[in-house]
């Protein structure tokens, strides 16, 4: 799995016009699964995502990978389709 690398500057608006999400990764150790920590770009709010081969825990909610895909992918694709429509209409 490729681990996302970013500069985690506070309140960095250069890419999207809004504060960029700060991403941190930790490897698993012992019984603890590897995890991503996503922090807000403008404050100290955070969400931890623990992952392993068959499931994810996002914000304390456990679920199978297919379950998370079913919920999250439509949300991500709707935004992309809307932005592509806007580009085509210009």
PDB file with one MODEL, atoms N, CA, C and O in Angstrom:
MODEL        1
ATOM      1  N   UNK A   1       0.845  -1.182   0.000  1.00  0.00           N
ATOM      2  CA  UNK A   1       0.000   0.000   0.000  1.00  0.00           C
ATOM      3  C   UNK A   1       0.886   1.239   0.000  1.00  0.00           C
ATOM      4  O   UNK A   1       1.824   1.344   0.790  1.00  0.00           O
ATOM      5  N   UNK A   2       0.579   2.175  -0.894  1.00  0.00           N
ATOM      6  CA  UNK A   2       1.328   3.411  -0.966  1.00  0.00           C
ATOM      7  C   UNK A   2       0.813   4.372   0.097  1.00  0.00           C
ATOM      8  O   UNK A   2      -0.390   4.619   0.185  1.00  0.00           O
ATOM      9  N   UNK A   3       1.706   4.906   0.893  1.00  0.00           N
ATOM     10  CA  UNK A   3       1.336   5.821   1.965  1.00  0.00           C
ATOM     11  C   UNK A   3       1.425   7.252   1.451  1.00  0.00           C
ATOM     12  O   UNK A   3       2.453   7.666   0.917  1.00  0.00           O
ATOM     13  N   UNK A   4       0.347   8.000   1.616  1.00  0.00           N
ATOM     14  CA  UNK A   4       0.271   9.375   1.160  1.00  0.00           C
ATOM     15  C   UNK A   4       1.254  10.245   1.929  1.00  0.00           C
ATOM     16  O   UNK A   4       1.326  10.184   3.156  1.00  0.00           O
ATOM     17  N   UNK A   5       2.011  11.058   1.193  1.00  0.00           N
ATOM     18  CA  UNK A   5       2.947  11.985   1.840  1.00  0.00           C
ATOM     19  C   UNK A   5       2.540  13.394   1.449  1.00  0.00           C
ATOM     20  O   UNK A   5       2.291  13.675   0.276  1.00  0.00           O
ATOM     21  N   UNK A   6       2.474  14.276   2.429  1.00  0.00           N
ATOM     22  CA  UNK A   6       2.104  15.675   2.231  1.00  0.00           C
ATOM     23  C   UNK A   6       2.931  16.559   3.133  1.00  0.00           C
ATOM     24  O   UNK A   6       3.510  16.103   4.118  1.00  0.00           O
ATOM     25  N   UNK A   7       2.979  17.823   2.784  1.00  0.00           N
ATOM     26  CA  UNK A   7       3.487  18.793   3.747  1.00  0.00           C
ATOM     27  C   UNK A   7       2.301  19.159   4.627  1.00  0.00           C
ATOM     28  O   UNK A   7       1.250  19.541   4.113  1.00  0.00           O
ATOM     29  N   UNK A   8       2.446  19.053   5.894  1.00  0.00           N
ATOM     30  CA  UNK A   8       1.331  19.247   6.829  1.00  0.00           C
ATOM     31  C   UNK A   8       1.380  20.634   7.463  1.00  0.00           C
ATOM     32  O   UNK A   8       1.385  20.772   8.686  1.00  0.00           O
ATOM     33  N   UNK A   9       1.417  21.653   6.614  1.00  0.00           N
ATOM     34  CA  UNK A   9       1.425  23.013   7.130  1.00  0.00           C
ATOM     35  C   UNK A   9       0.042  23.405   7.621  1.00  0.00           C
ATOM     36  O   UNK A   9      -0.974  23.001   7.055  1.00  0.00           O
ATOM     37  N   UNK A  10       0.023  24.179   8.657  1.00  0.00           N
ATOM     38  CA  UNK A  10      -1.232  24.654   9.235  1.00  0.00           C
ATOM     39  C   UNK A  10      -1.821  25.734   8.337  1.00  0.00           C
ATOM     40  O   UNK A  10      -1.118  26.661   7.935  1.00  0.00           O
ATOM     41  N   UNK A  11      -3.097  25.619   8.024  1.00  0.00           N
ATOM     42  CA  UNK A  11      -3.866  26.563   7.206  1.00  0.00           C
ATOM     43  C   UNK A  11      -3.246  26.783   5.836  1.00  0.00           C
ATOM     44  O   UNK A  11      -3.079  27.927   5.411  1.00  0.00           O
ATOM     45  N   UNK A  12      -2.904  25.711   5.142  1.00  0.00           N
ATOM     46  CA  UNK A  12      -2.355  25.758   3.793  1.00  0.00           C
ATOM     47  C   UNK A  12      -3.513  25.743   2.793  1.00  0.00           C
ATOM     48  O   UNK A  12      -4.177  24.719   2.635  1.00  0.00           O
ATOM     49  N   UNK A  13      -3.759  26.865   2.121  1.00  0.00           N
ATOM     50  CA  UNK A  13      -4.879  26.974   1.180  1.00  0.00           C
ATOM     51  C   UNK A  13      -4.412  26.984  -0.270  1.00  0.00           C
ATOM     52  O   UNK A  13      -5.192  27.334  -1.155  1.00  0.00           O
ATOM     53  N   UNK A  14      -3.176  26.614  -0.536  1.00  0.00           N
ATOM     54  CA  UNK A  14      -2.620  26.750  -1.880  1.00  0.00           C
ATOM     55  C   UNK A  14      -3.232  25.810  -2.912  1.00  0.00           C
ATOM     56  O   UNK A  14      -3.314  26.189  -4.080  1.00  0.00           O
ATOM     57  N   UNK A  15      -3.667  24.604  -2.544  1.00  0.00           N
ATOM     58  CA  UNK A  15      -4.160  23.641  -3.538  1.00  0.00           C
ATOM     59  C   UNK A  15      -5.634  23.763  -3.852  1.00  0.00           C
ATOM     60  O   UNK A  15      -6.007  23.757  -5.025  1.00  0.00           O
ATOM     61  N   UNK A  16      -6.483  23.872  -2.851  1.00  0.00           N
ATOM     62  CA  UNK A  16      -7.923  23.781  -3.075  1.00  0.00           C
ATOM     63  C   UNK A  16      -8.701  25.034  -2.671  1.00  0.00           C
ATOM     64  O   UNK A  16      -9.920  25.077  -2.839  1.00  0.00           O
ATOM     65  N   UNK A  17      -8.031  26.040  -2.149  1.00  0.00           N
ATOM     66  CA  UNK A  17      -8.728  27.241  -1.725  1.00  0.00           C
ATOM     67  C   UNK A  17      -9.309  27.153  -0.326  1.00  0.00           C
ATOM     68  O   UNK A  17      -9.817  28.148   0.191  1.00  0.00           O
ATOM     69  N   UNK A  18      -9.244  25.990   0.295  1.00  0.00           N
ATOM     70  CA  UNK A  18      -9.659  25.780   1.679  1.00  0.00           C
ATOM     71  C   UNK A  18      -8.485  25.147   2.414  1.00  0.00           C
ATOM     72  O   UNK A  18      -7.604  24.570   1.776  1.00  0.00           O
ATOM     73  N   UNK A  19      -8.453  25.241   3.736  1.00  0.00           N
ATOM     74  CA  UNK A  19      -7.340  24.627   4.469  1.00  0.00           C
ATOM     75  C   UNK A  19      -7.221  23.139   4.145  1.00  0.00           C
ATOM     76  O   UNK A  19      -8.199  22.396   4.220  1.00  0.00           O
ATOM     77  N   UNK A  20      -6.022  22.721   3.787  1.00  0.00           N
ATOM     78  CA  UNK A  20      -5.757  21.331   3.401  1.00  0.00           C
ATOM     79  C   UNK A  20      -5.730  20.428   4.624  1.00  0.00           C
ATOM     80  O   UNK A  20      -5.171  20.795   5.658  1.00  0.00           O
ATOM     81  N   UNK A  21      -6.330  19.250   4.510  1.00  0.00           N
ATOM     82  CA  UNK A  21      -6.333  18.268   5.596  1.00  0.00           C
ATOM     83  C   UNK A  21      -4.904  17.800   5.827  1.00  0.00           C
ATOM     84  O   UNK A  21      -4.187  17.472   4.882  1.00  0.00           O
ATOM     85  N   UNK A  22      -4.501  17.774   7.082  1.00  0.00           N
ATOM     86  CA  UNK A  22      -3.164  17.301   7.432  1.00  0.00           C
ATOM     87  C   UNK A  22      -3.235  15.798   7.696  1.00  0.00           C
ATOM     88  O   UNK A  22      -4.088  15.344   8.459  1.00  0.00           O
ATOM     89  N   UNK A  23      -2.345  15.023   7.070  1.00  0.00           N
ATOM     90  CA  UNK A  23      -2.396  13.559   7.117  1.00  0.00           C
ATOM     91  C   UNK A  23      -1.137  13.019   7.789  1.00  0.00           C
ATOM     92  O   UNK A  23      -0.018  13.392   7.434  1.00  0.00           O
ATOM     93  N   UNK A  24      -1.339  12.135   8.765  1.00  0.00           N
ATOM     94  CA  UNK A  24      -0.233  11.470   9.461  1.00  0.00           C
ATOM     95  C   UNK A  24      -0.478   9.968   9.429  1.00  0.00           C
ATOM     96  O   UNK A  24      -1.625   9.526   9.498  1.00  0.00           O
ATOM     97  N   UNK A  25       0.581   9.184   9.326  1.00  0.00           N
ATOM     98  CA  UNK A  25       0.458   7.727   9.282  1.00  0.00           C
ATOM     99  C   UNK A  25       1.323   7.110  10.378  1.00  0.00           C
ATOM    100  O   UNK A  25       2.439   7.565  10.633  1.00  0.00           O
ATOM    101  N   UNK A  26       0.798   6.077  11.019  1.00  0.00           N
ATOM    102  CA  UNK A  26       1.546   5.306  12.010  1.00  0.00           C
ATOM    103  C   UNK A  26       1.441   3.837  11.660  1.00  0.00           C
ATOM    104  O   UNK A  26       0.369   3.350  11.302  1.00  0.00           O
ATOM    105  N   UNK A  27       2.549   3.136  11.763  1.00  0.00           N
ATOM    106  CA  UNK A  27       2.542   1.701  11.522  1.00  0.00           C
ATOM    107  C   UNK A  27       1.972   0.979  12.730  1.00  0.00           C
ATOM    108  O   UNK A  27       2.007   1.492  13.849  1.00  0.00           O
ATOM    109  N   UNK A  28       1.446  -0.214  12.495  1.00  0.00           N
ATOM    110  CA  UNK A  28       0.910  -1.012  13.589  1.00  0.00           C
ATOM    111  C   UNK A  28       2.025  -1.587  14.442  1.00  0.00           C
ATOM    112  O   UNK A  28       3.149  -1.781  13.979  1.00  0.00           O
ATOM    113  N   UNK A  29       1.695  -1.852  15.684  1.00  0.00           N
ATOM    114  CA  UNK A  29       2.664  -2.485  16.587  1.00  0.00           C
ATOM    115  C   UNK A  29       1.902  -3.355  17.575  1.00  0.00           C
ATOM    116  O   UNK A  29       0.943  -2.902  18.200  1.00  0.00           O
ATOM    117  N   UNK A  30       2.326  -4.594  17.713  1.00  0.00           N
ATOM    118  CA  UNK A  30       1.634  -5.518  18.604  1.00  0.00           C
ATOM    119  C   UNK A  30       0.229  -5.783  18.124  1.00  0.00           C
ATOM    120  O   UNK A  30       0.025  -6.197  16.982  1.00  0.00           O
ATOM    121  N   UNK A  31      -0.741  -5.550  18.983  1.00  0.00           N
ATOM    122  CA  UNK A  31      -2.140  -5.773  18.617  1.00  0.00           C
ATOM    123  C   UNK A  31      -2.783  -4.548  17.970  1.00  0.00           C
ATOM    124  O   UNK A  31      -3.922  -4.625  17.510  1.00  0.00           O
ATOM    125  N   UNK A  32      -2.093  -3.451  17.930  1.00  0.00           N
ATOM    126  CA  UNK A  32      -2.655  -2.217  17.375  1.00  0.00           C
ATOM    127  C   UNK A  32      -2.474  -2.181  15.855  1.00  0.00           C
ATOM    128  O   UNK A  32      -1.372  -2.404  15.353  1.00  0.00           O
ATOM    129  N   UNK A  33      -3.544  -1.903  15.134  1.00  0.00           N
ATOM    130  CA  UNK A  33      -3.520  -1.831  13.665  1.00  0.00           C
ATOM    131  C   UNK A  33      -2.840  -0.533  13.211  1.00  0.00           C
ATOM    132  O   UNK A  33      -2.793   0.442  13.961  1.00  0.00           O
ATOM    133  N   UNK A  34      -2.319  -0.528  11.987  1.00  0.00           N
ATOM    134  CA  UNK A  34      -1.793   0.731  11.449  1.00  0.00           C
ATOM    135  C   UNK A  34      -2.937   1.732  11.298  1.00  0.00           C
ATOM    136  O   UNK A  34      -4.101   1.346  11.187  1.00  0.00           O
ATOM    137  N   UNK A  35      -2.590   3.030  11.294  1.00  0.00           N
ATOM    138  CA  UNK A  35      -3.656   4.022  11.251  1.00  0.00           C
ATOM    139  C   UNK A  35      -3.210   5.302  10.565  1.00  0.00           C
ATOM    140  O   UNK A  35      -2.026   5.636  10.511  1.00  0.00           O
ATOM    141  N   UNK A  36      -4.193   5.993  10.051  1.00  0.00           N
ATOM    142  CA  UNK A  36      -4.025   7.353   9.559  1.00  0.00           C
ATOM    143  C   UNK A  36      -4.712   8.268  10.542  1.00  0.00           C
ATOM    144  O   UNK A  36      -5.777   7.944  11.067  1.00  0.00           O
ATOM    145  N   UNK A  37      -4.104   9.410  10.790  1.00  0.00           N
ATOM    146  CA  UNK A  37      -4.739  10.463  11.567  1.00  0.00           C
ATOM    147  C   UNK A  37      -4.939  11.635  10.624  1.00  0.00           C
ATOM    148  O   UNK A  37      -3.981  12.145  10.042  1.00  0.00           O
ATOM    149  N   UNK A  38      -6.182  12.059  10.474  1.00  0.00           N
ATOM    150  CA  UNK A  38      -6.519  13.205   9.638  1.00  0.00           C
ATOM    151  C   UNK A  38      -6.859  14.361  10.557  1.00  0.00           C
ATOM    152  O   UNK A  38      -7.753  14.263  11.398  1.00  0.00           O
ATOM    153  N   UNK A  39      -6.139  15.449  10.388  1.00  0.00           N
ATOM    154  CA  UNK A  39      -6.377  16.633  11.220  1.00  0.00           C
ATOM    155  C   UNK A  39      -6.904  17.765  10.357  1.00  0.00           C
ATOM    156  O   UNK A  39      -6.527  17.911   9.194  1.00  0.00           O
ATOM    157  N   UNK A  40      -7.767  18.551  10.938  1.00  0.00           N
ATOM    158  CA  UNK A  40      -8.316  19.714  10.260  1.00  0.00           C
ATOM    159  C   UNK A  40      -7.175  20.672   9.924  1.00  0.00           C
ATOM    160  O   UNK A  40      -6.197  20.759  10.667  1.00  0.00           O
ATOM    161  N   UNK A  41      -7.298  21.386   8.816  1.00  0.00           N
ATOM    162  CA  UNK A  41      -6.257  22.316   8.409  1.00  0.00           C
ATOM    163  C   UNK A  41      -6.263  23.613   9.187  1.00  0.00           C
ATOM    164  O   UNK A  41      -5.280  24.353   9.152  1.00  0.00           O
ATOM    165  N   UNK A  42      -7.359  23.912   9.897  1.00  0.00           N
ATOM    166  CA  UNK A  42      -7.445  25.209  10.576  1.00  0.00           C
ATOM    167  C   UNK A  42      -7.660  25.111  12.090  1.00  0.00           C
ATOM    168  O   UNK A  42      -7.716  26.136  12.769  1.00  0.00           O
ATOM    169  N   UNK A  43      -7.782  23.878  12.630  1.00  0.00           N
ATOM    170  CA  UNK A  43      -7.957  23.740  14.082  1.00  0.00           C
ATOM    171  C   UNK A  43      -7.388  22.389  14.526  1.00  0.00           C
ATOM    172  O   UNK A  43      -6.696  21.732  13.749  1.00  0.00           O
ATOM    173  N   UNK A  44      -7.667  21.969  15.748  1.00  0.00           N
ATOM    174  CA  UNK A  44      -7.094  20.739  16.295  1.00  0.00           C
ATOM    175  C   UNK A  44      -8.024  19.533  16.232  1.00  0.00           C
ATOM    176  O   UNK A  44      -7.733  18.513  16.857  1.00  0.00           O
ATOM    177  N   UNK A  45      -9.136  19.613  15.497  1.00  0.00           N
ATOM    178  CA  UNK A  45     -10.032  18.461  15.351  1.00  0.00           C
ATOM    179  C   UNK A  45      -9.321  17.355  14.575  1.00  0.00           C
ATOM    180  O   UNK A  45      -8.523  17.636  13.681  1.00  0.00           O
ATOM    181  N   UNK A  46      -9.613  16.084  14.919  1.00  0.00           N
ATOM    182  CA  UNK A  46      -8.958  14.982  14.222  1.00  0.00           C
ATOM    183  C   UNK A  46      -9.873  13.771  14.140  1.00  0.00           C
ATOM    184  O   UNK A  46     -10.815  13.628  14.919  1.00  0.00           O
ATOM    185  N   UNK A  47      -9.571  12.889  13.165  1.00  0.00           N
ATOM    186  CA  UNK A  47     -10.247  11.617  12.986  1.00  0.00           C
ATOM    187  C   UNK A  47      -9.155  10.571  12.789  1.00  0.00           C
ATOM    188  O   UNK A  47      -8.227  10.773  12.006  1.00  0.00           O
ATOM    189  N   UNK A  48      -9.270   9.461  13.499  1.00  0.00           N
ATOM    190  CA  UNK A  48      -8.312   8.372  13.317  1.00  0.00           C
ATOM    191  C   UNK A  48      -8.974   7.252  12.529  1.00  0.00           C
ATOM    192  O   UNK A  48     -10.107   6.860  12.806  1.00  0.00           O
ATOM    193  N   UNK A  49      -8.241   6.744  11.539  1.00  0.00           N
ATOM    194  CA  UNK A  49      -8.722   5.649  10.698  1.00  0.00           C
ATOM    195  C   UNK A  49      -7.770   4.482  10.879  1.00  0.00           C
ATOM    196  O   UNK A  49      -6.629   4.522  10.419  1.00  0.00           O
ATOM    197  N   UNK A  50      -8.244   3.439  11.552  1.00  0.00           N
ATOM    198  CA  UNK A  50      -7.467   2.213  11.717  1.00  0.00           C
ATOM    199  C   UNK A  50      -7.857   1.273  10.589  1.00  0.00           C
ATOM    200  O   UNK A  50      -9.037   1.153  10.260  1.00  0.00           O
ATOM    201  N   UNK A  51      -6.871   0.603   9.992  1.00  0.00           N
ATOM    202  CA  UNK A  51      -7.182  -0.283   8.874  1.00  0.00           C
ATOM    203  C   UNK A  51      -6.427  -1.586   8.995  1.00  0.00           C
ATOM    204  O   UNK A  51      -5.380  -1.667   9.637  1.00  0.00           O
ATOM    205  N   UNK A  52      -6.986  -2.608   8.360  1.00  0.00           N
ATOM    206  CA  UNK A  52      -6.298  -3.881   8.203  1.00  0.00           C
ATOM    207  C   UNK A  52      -6.858  -4.556   6.962  1.00  0.00           C
ATOM    208  O   UNK A  52      -7.630  -3.937   6.231  1.00  0.00           O
ATOM    209  N   UNK A  53      -6.499  -5.786   6.706  1.00  0.00           N
ATOM    210  CA  UNK A  53      -6.823  -6.433   5.432  1.00  0.00           C
ATOM    211  C   UNK A  53      -8.327  -6.561   5.179  1.00  0.00           C
ATOM    212  O   UNK A  53      -8.746  -6.576   4.022  1.00  0.00           O
ATOM    213  N   UNK A  54      -9.140  -6.653   6.217  1.00  0.00           N
ATOM    214  CA  UNK A  54     -10.559  -6.915   5.987  1.00  0.00           C
ATOM    215  C   UNK A  54     -11.512  -5.871   6.559  1.00  0.00           C
ATOM    216  O   UNK A  54     -12.726  -6.051   6.465  1.00  0.00           O
ATOM    217  N   UNK A  55     -11.014  -4.795   7.142  1.00  0.00           N
ATOM    218  CA  UNK A  55     -11.929  -3.816   7.702  1.00  0.00           C
ATOM    219  C   UNK A  55     -11.292  -2.479   8.013  1.00  0.00           C
ATOM    220  O   UNK A  55     -10.072  -2.322   7.984  1.00  0.00           O
ATOM    221  N   UNK A  56     -12.153  -1.521   8.311  1.00  0.00           N
ATOM    222  CA  UNK A  56     -11.741  -0.180   8.701  1.00  0.00           C
ATOM    223  C   UNK A  56     -12.480   0.234   9.962  1.00  0.00           C
ATOM    224  O   UNK A  56     -13.616  -0.177  10.196  1.00  0.00           O
ATOM    225  N   UNK A  57     -11.824   1.046  10.762  1.00  0.00           N
ATOM    226  CA  UNK A  57     -12.483   1.705  11.886  1.00  0.00           C
ATOM    227  C   UNK A  57     -12.258   3.193  11.700  1.00  0.00           C
ATOM    228  O   UNK A  57     -11.127   3.669  11.798  1.00  0.00           O
ATOM    229  N   UNK A  58     -13.311   3.920  11.434  1.00  0.00           N
ATOM    230  CA  UNK A  58     -13.230   5.361  11.209  1.00  0.00           C
ATOM    231  C   UNK A  58     -13.999   6.057  12.325  1.00  0.00           C
ATOM    232  O   UNK A  58     -15.212   5.894  12.457  1.00  0.00           O
ATOM    233  N   UNK A  59     -13.282   6.827  13.116  1.00  0.00           N
ATOM    234  CA  UNK A  59     -13.923   7.560  14.211  1.00  0.00           C
ATOM    235  C   UNK A  59     -14.604   6.656  15.215  1.00  0.00           C
ATOM    236  O   UNK A  59     -15.603   7.051  15.817  1.00  0.00           O
ATOM    237  N   UNK A  60     -14.088   5.444  15.413  1.00  0.00           N
ATOM    238  CA  UNK A  60     -14.649   4.511  16.374  1.00  0.00           C
ATOM    239  C   UNK A  60     -15.738   3.606  15.811  1.00  0.00           C
ATOM    240  O   UNK A  60     -16.299   2.791  16.543  1.00  0.00           O
ATOM    241  N   UNK A  61     -16.046   3.736  14.518  1.00  0.00           N
ATOM    242  CA  UNK A  61     -17.076   2.909  13.887  1.00  0.00           C
ATOM    243  C   UNK A  61     -16.397   1.827  13.055  1.00  0.00           C
ATOM    244  O   UNK A  61     -15.719   2.132  12.074  1.00  0.00           O
ATOM    245  N   UNK A  62     -16.576   0.552  13.445  1.00  0.00           N
ATOM    246  CA  UNK A  62     -15.984  -0.568  12.722  1.00  0.00           C
ATOM    247  C   UNK A  62     -16.887  -1.000  11.587  1.00  0.00           C
ATOM    248  O   UNK A  62     -18.112  -0.942  11.693  1.00  0.00           O
ATOM    249  N   UNK A  63     -16.261  -1.440  10.480  1.00  0.00           N
ATOM    250  CA  UNK A  63     -17.041  -1.949   9.360  1.00  0.00           C
ATOM    251  C   UNK A  63     -16.161  -2.658   8.358  1.00  0.00           C
ATOM    252  O   UNK A  63     -14.950  -2.442   8.316  1.00  0.00           O
ATOM    253  N   UNK A  64     -16.771  -3.503   7.554  1.00  0.00           N
ATOM    254  CA  UNK A  64     -16.053  -4.202   6.491  1.00  0.00           C
ATOM    255  C   UNK A  64     -15.697  -3.206   5.384  1.00  0.00           C
ATOM    256  O   UNK A  64     -16.360  -2.181   5.224  1.00  0.00           O
ATOM    257  N   UNK A  65     -14.650  -3.518   4.629  1.00  0.00           N
ATOM    258  CA  UNK A  65     -14.226  -2.635   3.548  1.00  0.00           C
ATOM    259  C   UNK A  65     -15.345  -2.393   2.539  1.00  0.00           C
ATOM    260  O   UNK A  65     -15.555  -1.265   2.092  1.00  0.00           O
ATOM    261  N   UNK A  66     -16.058  -3.455   2.186  1.00  0.00           N
ATOM    262  CA  UNK A  66     -17.151  -3.301   1.222  1.00  0.00           C
ATOM    263  C   UNK A  66     -18.251  -2.387   1.756  1.00  0.00           C
ATOM    264  O   UNK A  66     -18.859  -1.633   0.996  1.00  0.00           O
ATOM    265  N   UNK A  67     -18.500  -2.454   3.043  1.00  0.00           N
ATOM    266  CA  UNK A  67     -19.491  -1.587   3.675  1.00  0.00           C
ATOM    267  C   UNK A  67     -19.075  -0.116   3.568  1.00  0.00           C
ATOM    268  O   UNK A  67     -19.888   0.736   3.210  1.00  0.00           O
ATOM    269  N   UNK A  68     -17.812   0.179   3.876  1.00  0.00           N
ATOM    270  CA  UNK A  68     -17.306   1.545   3.783  1.00  0.00           C
ATOM    271  C   UNK A  68     -17.316   2.030   2.343  1.00  0.00           C
ATOM    272  O   UNK A  68     -17.648   3.187   2.088  1.00  0.00           O
ATOM    273  N   UNK A  69     -16.957   1.165   1.392  1.00  0.00           N
ATOM    274  CA  UNK A  69     -16.993   1.547  -0.026  1.00  0.00           C
ATOM    275  C   UNK A  69     -18.405   1.938  -0.445  1.00  0.00           C
ATOM    276  O   UNK A  69     -18.608   2.940  -1.131  1.00  0.00           O
ATOM    277  N   UNK A  70     -19.365   1.141  -0.029  1.00  0.00           N
ATOM    278  CA  UNK A  70     -20.760   1.381  -0.385  1.00  0.00           C
ATOM    279  C   UNK A  70     -21.244   2.734   0.139  1.00  0.00           C
ATOM    280  O   UNK A  70     -22.075   3.387  -0.492  1.00  0.00           O
ATOM    281  N   UNK A  71     -20.729   3.144   1.275  1.00  0.00           N
ATOM    282  CA  UNK A  71     -21.160   4.397   1.892  1.00  0.00           C
ATOM    283  C   UNK A  71     -20.377   5.601   1.359  1.00  0.00           C
ATOM    284  O   UNK A  71     -20.969   6.625   1.021  1.00  0.00           O
ATOM    285  N   UNK A  72     -19.053   5.479   1.286  1.00  0.00           N
ATOM    286  CA  UNK A  72     -18.217   6.641   1.000  1.00  0.00           C
ATOM    287  C   UNK A  72     -17.986   6.925  -0.477  1.00  0.00           C
ATOM    288  O   UNK A  72     -17.917   8.093  -0.862  1.00  0.00           O
ATOM    289  N   UNK A  73     -17.865   5.910  -1.311  1.00  0.00           N
ATOM    290  CA  UNK A  73     -17.575   6.162  -2.724  1.00  0.00           C
ATOM    291  C   UNK A  73     -18.633   7.003  -3.425  1.00  0.00           C
ATOM    292  O   UNK A  73     -18.269   7.914  -4.169  1.00  0.00           O
ATOM    293  N   UNK A  74     -19.916   6.747  -3.228  1.00  0.00           N
ATOM    294  CA  UNK A  74     -20.900   7.624  -3.870  1.00  0.00           C
ATOM    295  C   UNK A  74     -20.756   9.094  -3.457  1.00  0.00           C
ATOM    296  O   UNK A  74     -20.991   9.992  -4.266  1.00  0.00           O
ATOM    297  N   UNK A  75     -20.375   9.334  -2.214  1.00  0.00           N
ATOM    298  CA  UNK A  75     -20.186  10.717  -1.759  1.00  0.00           C
ATOM    299  C   UNK A  75     -19.026  11.375  -2.485  1.00  0.00           C
ATOM    300  O   UNK A  75     -19.119  12.544  -2.861  1.00  0.00           O
ATOM    301  N   UNK A  76     -17.947  10.654  -2.688  1.00  0.00           N
ATOM    302  CA  UNK A  76     -16.778  11.204  -3.366  1.00  0.00           C
ATOM    303  C   UNK A  76     -17.028  11.388  -4.859  1.00  0.00           C
ATOM    304  O   UNK A  76     -16.597  12.388  -5.433  1.00  0.00           O
ATOM    305  N   UNK A  77     -17.702  10.460  -5.485  1.00  0.00           N
ATOM    306  CA  UNK A  77     -17.933  10.535  -6.923  1.00  0.00           C
ATOM    307  C   UNK A  77     -18.954  11.600  -7.301  1.00  0.00           C
ATOM    308  O   UNK A  77     -18.852  12.177  -8.384  1.00  0.00           O
ATOM    309  N   UNK A  78     -19.927  11.879  -6.453  1.00  0.00           N
ATOM    310  CA  UNK A  78     -20.907  12.919  -6.736  1.00  0.00           C
ATOM    311  C   UNK A  78     -20.206  14.257  -6.901  1.00  0.00           C
ATOM    312  O   UNK A  78     -20.495  14.990  -7.846  1.00  0.00           O
ATOM    313  N   UNK A  79     -19.302  14.583  -6.013  1.00  0.00           N
ATOM    314  CA  UNK A  79     -18.581  15.851  -6.086  1.00  0.00           C
ATOM    315  C   UNK A  79     -17.746  15.923  -7.364  1.00  0.00           C
ATOM    316  O   UNK A  79     -17.713  16.966  -8.018  1.00  0.00           O
ATOM    317  N   UNK A  80     -17.085  14.853  -7.721  1.00  0.00           N
ATOM    318  CA  UNK A  80     -16.246  14.840  -8.911  1.00  0.00           C
ATOM    319  C   UNK A  80     -17.094  15.044 -10.162  1.00  0.00           C
ATOM    320  O   UNK A  80     -16.701  15.811 -11.041  1.00  0.00           O
ATOM    321  N   UNK A  81     -18.237  14.386 -10.267  1.00  0.00           N
ATOM    322  CA  UNK A  81     -19.100  14.527 -11.432  1.00  0.00           C
ATOM    323  C   UNK A  81     -19.613  15.957 -11.555  1.00  0.00           C
ATOM    324  O   UNK A  81     -19.672  16.495 -12.661  1.00  0.00           O
ATOM    325  N   UNK A  82     -19.985  16.580 -10.442  1.00  0.00           N
ATOM    326  CA  UNK A  82     -20.458  17.957 -10.480  1.00  0.00           C
ATOM    327  C   UNK A  82     -19.364  18.899 -10.963  1.00  0.00           C
ATOM    328  O   UNK A  82     -19.641  19.793 -11.763  1.00  0.00           O
ATOM    329  N   UNK A  83     -18.132  18.724 -10.501  1.00  0.00           N
ATOM    330  CA  UNK A  83     -17.051  19.612 -10.917  1.00  0.00           C
ATOM    331  C   UNK A  83     -16.690  19.402 -12.383  1.00  0.00           C
ATOM    332  O   UNK A  83     -16.290  20.356 -13.050  1.00  0.00           O
ATOM    333  N   UNK A  84     -16.820  18.171 -12.910  1.00  0.00           N
ATOM    334  CA  UNK A  84     -16.564  17.919 -14.321  1.00  0.00           C
ATOM    335  C   UNK A  84     -17.648  18.567 -15.177  1.00  0.00           C
ATOM    336  O   UNK A  84     -17.351  19.072 -16.260  1.00  0.00           O
ATOM    337  N   UNK A  85     -18.880  18.563 -14.720  1.00  0.00           N
ATOM    338  CA  UNK A  85     -19.964  19.208 -15.446  1.00  0.00           C
ATOM    339  C   UNK A  85     -19.734  20.715 -15.517  1.00  0.00           C
ATOM    340  O   UNK A  85     -19.973  21.328 -16.557  1.00  0.00           O
ATOM    341  N   UNK A  86     -19.278  21.308 -14.435  1.00  0.00           N
ATOM    342  CA  UNK A  86     -19.019  22.735 -14.415  1.00  0.00           C
ATOM    343  C   UNK A  86     -17.918  23.098 -15.399  1.00  0.00           C
ATOM    344  O   UNK A  86     -18.010  24.112 -16.090  1.00  0.00           O
ATOM    345  N   UNK A  87     -16.867  22.267 -15.466  1.00  0.00           N
ATOM    346  CA  UNK A  87     -15.758  22.534 -16.395  1.00  0.00           C
ATOM    347  C   UNK A  87     -16.233  22.449 -17.837  1.00  0.00           C
ATOM    348  O   UNK A  87     -15.838  23.272 -18.663  1.00  0.00           O
ATOM    349  N   UNK A  88     -17.076  21.466 -18.157  1.00  0.00           N
ATOM    350  CA  UNK A  88     -17.558  21.279 -19.528  1.00  0.00           C
ATOM    351  C   UNK A  88     -18.474  22.434 -19.951  1.00  0.00           C
ATOM    352  O   UNK A  88     -18.484  22.817 -21.121  1.00  0.00           O
ATOM    353  N   UNK A  89     -19.236  22.983 -19.015  1.00  0.00           N
ATOM    354  CA  UNK A  89     -20.182  24.030 -19.376  1.00  0.00           C
ATOM    355  C   UNK A  89     -19.509  25.383 -19.583  1.00  0.00           C
ATOM    356  O   UNK A  89     -20.119  26.293 -20.145  1.00  0.00           O
ATOM    357  N   UNK A  90     -18.273  25.527 -19.143  1.00  0.00           N
ATOM    358  CA  UNK A  90     -17.574  26.823 -19.293  1.00  0.00           C
ATOM    359  C   UNK A  90     -17.113  27.074 -20.682  1.00  0.00           C
ATOM    360  O   UNK A  90     -16.515  28.115 -20.955  1.00  0.00           O
TER     361      UNK A  90
ENDMDL
END
